[in-house]
Amino acid sequence: MVSVFALYAKPEDERAFLDHYAQVHAPLARSLPGILSLNWGQPGTLFQDDDSGWFLIAEMRFSDRDQALAALASEAGKKAGKDLAAFAKGLVTMRMVEWYE
């Protein structure tokens, strides 16, 4: 199992960002071929004074690394990437995690 995480810093216009993410970007991400799930949310602090500064975190799950890379390189992935560059330029950090049992 592989997860692709998108970690977003706080945008200037929080409401517009959340609206765009929910109404435009999340549906684009959910259209990626082979995606098993997309979950996203706004992190809260677990301990006082423990703020990472992340505004929103999204996790996309795929069966394996090759499937994730193929999805991101697909036409749907390119469309989602173009949207990401337009609404979250300078705000997003992407990471891939291969899970072990």
VOGU-3710 file (C-alpha; in Angstrom, 3 decimals, decimal comma):
1> mvsvfalyak> 0,000/0,000/0,000  1,225/3,482/-0,865  -0,036/6,873/0,247  0,607/10,148/-1,492  0,296/13,030/0,938  -0,288/16,664/0,036  0,526/19,005/2,912  -0,770/22,530/2,452  0,435/25,662/4,219  -2,094/28,286/5,259
11> pederafldh> -3,439/30,201/2,247  -4,204/33,898/2,214  -7,941/33,335/1,624  -8,848/30,262/3,658  -12,527/30,106/2,632  -11,783/30,369/-1,095  -9,060/27,730/-0,764  -11,341/25,260/1,056  -14,177/25,868/-1,397  -11,887/25,250/-4,363
21> yaqvhaplar> -10,354/22,170/-2,769  -13,717/20,586/-1,949  -15,568/21,525/-5,144  -12,818/21,318/-7,776  -9,565/19,705/-6,671  -10,838/16,763/-4,607  -13,095/15,552/-7,459  -10,127/15,802/-9,849  -7,968/13,768/-7,459  -10,712/11,183/-7,005
31> slpgilslnw> -10,743/10,678/-10,791  -7,138/9,415/-10,843  -6,938/5,910/-12,289  -6,297/3,284/-9,650  -6,894/5,546/-6,656  -8,287/3,539/-3,746  -9,258/6,463/-1,531  -8,838/10,164/-0,920  -9,177/11,561/2,582  -8,482/15,119/3,592
41> gqpgtlfqdd> -8,907/17,388/6,554  -7,555/20,214/8,624  -5,155/19,074/11,346  -5,487/20,227/14,904  -2,818/20,231/17,551  -2,478/17,149/19,716  -0,473/18,859/22,412  -0,451/22,513/23,387  2,138/24,532/21,443  2,556/21,677/18,951
51> dsgwfliaem> 1,503/23,364/15,727  3,077/22,115/12,503  1,637/25,033/10,572  -0,185/22,780/8,089  -3,574/24,117/7,041  -4,844/21,023/5,221  -3,542/17,494/4,696  -4,760/15,121/1,991  -3,976/11,416/1,614  -4,459/9,485/-1,617
61> rfsdrdqala> -4,069/5,700/-1,352  -2,894/3,369/-4,113  -2,105/-0,337/-4,227  1,602/0,248/-4,897  4,217/2,797/-5,956  3,922/2,012/-9,674  0,154/2,546/-9,568  0,594/5,889/-7,780  3,214/7,107/-10,253  1,115/5,983/-13,226
71> alaseagkka> -1,931/7,782/-11,823  -0,009/11,017/-11,343  1,393/10,775/-14,889  -2,017/10,034/-16,452  -4,189/12,617/-18,215  -6,319/12,885/-15,058  -3,137/13,327/-13,013  -1,889/16,062/-15,326  -5,234/17,848/-15,064  -5,148/17,632/-11,253
81> gkdlaafakg> -1,525/18,804/-11,264  -2,361/21,813/-13,407  -5,179/22,736/-11,025  -2,867/22,246/-8,040  -0,292/24,599/-9,540  -2,990/27,216/-10,115  -4,672/27,285/-6,703  -1,908/26,111/-4,341  1,285/27,484/-5,865  3,922/27,753/-3,165
91> lvtmrmvewy> 1,622/26,197/-0,553  1,914/22,457/-1,143  4,492/19,844/-0,193  4,036/16,346/-1,626  5,319/13,118/-0,051  4,911/9,423/-0,839  4,877/6,774/1,893  5,235/3,061/1,213  3,612/1,240/4,128  5,150/-1,853/5,698
101> e> 3,533/-4,401/7,964
//
